Amino acid sequence: MTHVRLRVAVASFLLAGLVGCTSTNQVVEPETDYVEMRPLLYDYGTVYDCVAEAITEEGFQVKQGDRSRGTVETAYVPGEEDHVRHSQKGVRVKAKVVEKGPKDFIVRITATRLERNIEKDNQPGDWRYVSSDQELIDRLKARFNKQVDKRYRAGTDH
């Protein structure tokens, strides 16, 4: 019986350690922060390229992009520091292309305002969620629409 308890205790300890390791510095945005752009009746590759280009044109570096899954995520971008509060602002962008049917897609995109503590030895802490950045989302949507227009209107103007 004590052998079983020992196994359960060890398994619980390892699981707690794994959860702690994987959750460090992982910001999860609320689903309500995502904005949908649709309907997009274009080829999948075009929609994905337009999203990725809109994000990079806005000055963000893509940290993870998976064309087959339709996901794009930028690195955390540090912003201004508040030396009185010992904190730093930041932002991150995430997008996902979701297929609804043949040549029927929506793009779910979010821009997240973040904040982290700056320790006394200038070591930054983990990022934490603050809010959605609607102004940045609007700029990304405008850039996305320009990318789509550039590809499709250029071919129709003769």
Secondary structure, 3 states (H helix, E strand, C coil): CHHHHHHHHHHHHHHHHHHHHHHCCCCCCCHHHCEEEEEECCCHHHHHHHHHHHHHHCCCCEEEEECCCCEEEECCEEEEEECCCCEEEEEEEEEEEEEEECCEEEEEEEEEEEEEEECCCCCECCCEEEEECHHHHHHHHHHHHHHHHHHHHHHHCC
